[in-house]
């Protein structure tokens, strides 16, 4: 039986989760990272396949990966040679999805004082992804290539567990599909086995609440917009 106080704590961990884009340099203890991931590993998966694998980067190894990716990302000719292994977003956008995508993007840029004409500023902001937005911990997630769509659904529950468990410990995160473009660099840097493919990255640390980008509040649909009771 879950008490009302426990329910409130769980709800608060879920509803306070946001994508944080500026972190303090404060380190996260390895024991806390290990405990967080162990708890997240209780995520459900079809026939208990547990398809997730996590590479935890800190210190110099995180710096090296960031430098390798940015060297490619900051050269348009080289960046064009790097493409995602799987399609995260649709090839053809339609409303209301494209409207939500545009709104969150321009809301963020407005907070940062970036206009449509400031292409360099927007590119620089996007490049911060590859430094895990300054977080002391970078997570890279992979999955075995033999696994199919159902396992990717399972993976999403695992990622959500990490983000919610982080909030319960006073930590913040930012899930990052941006890393998938540079999967070849990640594979080389982390010496990933051939059978593993990069799912995404994630920044983990303590939010810097003095940074304006962390004041972004994304909108969510009202219940009646996405729920239909069939009686």
N, C-alpha and C positions, 0 to 999 in steps of 0.2 A: 504494500500500500504506500503510495507516494503522498506525503503530506503537502498541505497547501504552500508551505514555505519552500519545499523542494520544487514544487511546480513553478513557483514564482522565479526561483533561481534559474531553472531550465529555460523558462520563457525569456528571462532577461538576457541569458547568454545568446539565445537565438536572435532576439530582436535588436540587441546592441552590436551584432556583427556587422561590420562595414568593411569595404575595401579601403585599406589605409595606404596612402601614397607618400608618407614621410614618417620615418622612424627615428627614435633616439638611438645613439650608439651603445646604449646600455646592453650588456651581454645577457644572454639567456642561459641559465645553467644547463649543462648537459643532462643532468638527472631530470630536470623539468621537461626537456625535449623528449627524452626516452619515455617518461611516464605518459606524456600527452599522446605520443604515437601508439603506445601500448593500449591506451584507452580507446583511441580512434579505431584500432584494429578490431574492435568488437562490432564494427559495421557489418550488416548482413550481406551475404553474397550467395548466389545460386549454388546449391549443393556444397556450400562452404569452400568454394574454390579460392577465395581471398586473393584476387588477381593483382593486388597492389605491391609496388616496390618503391622504396623511398631512398633518395640520396640526400644526406644532410650536409650542407656546405657551410663552413664557418671560416673565419680567418683568411689565411693566404689562399686557400683553395677556392674560396668564394671570389676573392679578388682576381684570381687568374681566369676563372670562367667569365667574369664580367668583362675583363680586358679583352679576351679573345672574341667575345660576341660583339662588343662595341667596335672593335677594329673592323669587323665586317659591316656592321650596321651603319657606321658613319661614312662608309664609302658606297654611294648609291649603285655603282657598277657591280661591286661585290655583293651587296645586299640583294640585288636582283637575281643573283645566282642561288639564293637560298629560299626554298619554298617549304610549306608545311607538308607533313606526311598524310595528314587527314584534314578534312574540311570541318572546321569548328563552326563556321558561320555559313548561312545559305549562299548559294551562288547567285540567287535572285532574291532581292529584298522586297517585301511587301509590307503594307500597313497592317497592324499597328507596330510591328516589330522594328521597322526602320525608323519610325517616329521616336520610339523609346531610345533607340541607339543614338540617334542624333541629339536628342535632348540631354542625355547624360553626358555626352561628349562636350557639348557646348556649355552646359552648366559648369563642368569642371574648368574648361578654358576661361570662362567668364570670371570665375573665382581667382584664377591665376593672372588675369588681365591680358589674356591672349586673344587676339582678334583673328578673323579668317585670313587676313593678309599676312599674319606672322607665321609663315610656314616653318621658319627656322626654330621659332619658339615652341611650336607644337611638336616638331621632330625631336627637340631636346627633351621635352617632357616625356615623350614616348620612350626615348632612350633610357630614361630613369628606370624603366622596367628591368633592364638588364643588370642594374646594380641592386636589384630587389628593393628599390626605393630607399636605400640606405639601411635596410634592416640588417641586424647582425647575423641572422640565420636565413639561408636560402634553401628551399626544398625543391628537388627535381623528382617528378613522379614518372615512372615507366610502367609499361604493361607488356606482357609477352604477346608477340604478334599472332599467335595461334588463337588468342581469345577473341570472342565475337561481341556483338552489340550488347548482349545482356551483361557481360562482364564490365563494359564501360558504364552501364547504369549502376552496377555495384560500386564502381570506382567513385562515382559522384557522391554516394552516401559516405564513403570513407573520407573523401575530401571535406564534406560538410562536418563530419565528426571532428576532424582536426580543427576546423575553424571555430566550432562551438566549444570544444574542450579548451581551446586557447583563450576564449573569452572568460571561461570559468576560472582561469588562472591569471586574469589581468593582462593577458597578451592579446595582440592584434595580428591580423593577417591580410594578405592581398593575393587572391588566386590569380595566376597570370598565364593566359593562353599565349601571350606574346612570345614565350620561349619556343613554341613549336616551330616557328620559322627557321630557327637555328639549331635544329635537332642534330645536324651533322657535326657542328662544332661541339655541342654538348656530348655527343657520342664519343668524339675524339678526346675531349678533355677529361671525361669521367671513365673512359675506357669501357663503355657499355657493351655487353654481349650483343652479337648480331641479332638475336631473337627479341631484343627489347626495343620498344618504340617509346618516344617521349610523349607523355600525356599532357603535362603542363608544368609550370613552376609555381612556387608560392613563397612570398615573403613572410617572415615570422619575427616578431619582436614587440617592442613597446612603442606605441604611437606617440609621435611628437605633436601634441595638441596645439602648439603655438603656430603650426603651419596651416595656412588658409585652406589648402587642398583637402585637409582632413575634416573640414567643416561641411563638406558636401553631403547632403541628405538626398538619397535617391527616392523617387516616388514608387509606391506599390499600388497595385490594383485593389479596388474595393472587393470585398468578398463576393458580392453578387456578379462581378465581372468574370470570375473564373470558376465559380461553384454553382452547380445546379443540383438541387435535391430532387431525386426521382422517387415519388411515393405512389 
